[in-house]
Amino acid sequence: MSITKQQQDSKAANLFDKGNYLWMIIGLVVMALGFLLMAGGKSADPMVFNDAEIYSTRRITIAPIVIVLGLLIEIYAIMKNPKSE
C-alpha cells in the first residue's frame, strides 16, 4: 500500500485535529479564569491602602496556580498527537 504525494501533503497540513483545538480552547478559558481571579482590589479612596484586598489568598496564590494550570493544558494541547486515520 503506497501513500501518494497528495495524501502526504494533506497529512502534513493538518498538524492539529479537533481534539487539539478543543484542549487549546479549554486552556485559554482556564487562563482567562485565572486572570479574572487576579483582577480587582481597587479602593474607593486612593489614599487608603487595604492589605487584605491586595494581598488576598485568591490573588496571590490561587490565581497564579490557575494560570499555570492553563499554560500546562496549552502545552498538552500542542504536544498531543492527533488521531491517525
N, C-alpha and C positions, 0 to 999 in steps of 0.2 A: 504494500500500500504506500504510494508516494504522495507527498504533500506538494501541491502546486505552489508556485511563487505567489499567486494571489491569496491563497489561504495563509501563507506565512505572513504576508503583509497585513492582512486583516487581524491576525492574532497579535502582531506587534503593535498595531494601532490601538488595541483595546488593552491598556495596561491595567485598568481597574474595571471591576464589574459592579453590578447594582449593590452587592453587599459591601464593597469597599466604600462606595459613596454614602451608603446608609450609616456606616460607622463614622465617616468623616462628619456627617451632619450631627450625629449624636455627640461627638467630641466637641464640635463648635457650640452646641447647646449647653453642654456641661461647663465649658469655659465661660460662656456668657453668664451662666448662673453664678459662677464664682466671682465675676466682676460685679454683678448686681449685689452679691452679698458684701462686697468690699465697699460699695458706694455709700454715701451718706455722711453723717457726722457734722453737718452744718449747724452752727449755733445761731440762735435768734439774735444774740448780741455778739458782734465780732470782738468785743473786748473781753469776753468771758471764754476761758479755755476749760473744756469739760473733758477730763481724762477718761471718764467712764465711756463716753461716746466714741472717742477717737481710738482708744486702745482696748476696745471690747474683744472678747474671745472670737466673736464672729468675724471681725475684720482682720485680726492679727493671725489667727490660727486656722479657722475653718475655710475662709475664702481662698487663701493660697493653696491649701490642700486640694480643694475642689478644682482650681485652675490647673494644678499639676496633674491631677487625675484626667482632666480633659486633654491635656497635652499627651499623656500616655495613651489615651484612646486614639488620638490622631496618629501617633507612631504605629499603633497596632493596625489602624486602617490602611496606612501606606504599605506596611510590610506584609500584610495578609495576601496570600496568593489567591488570585481569582480561580473559581472552579474551572477545571479544564473540560472542554467539550469534546 
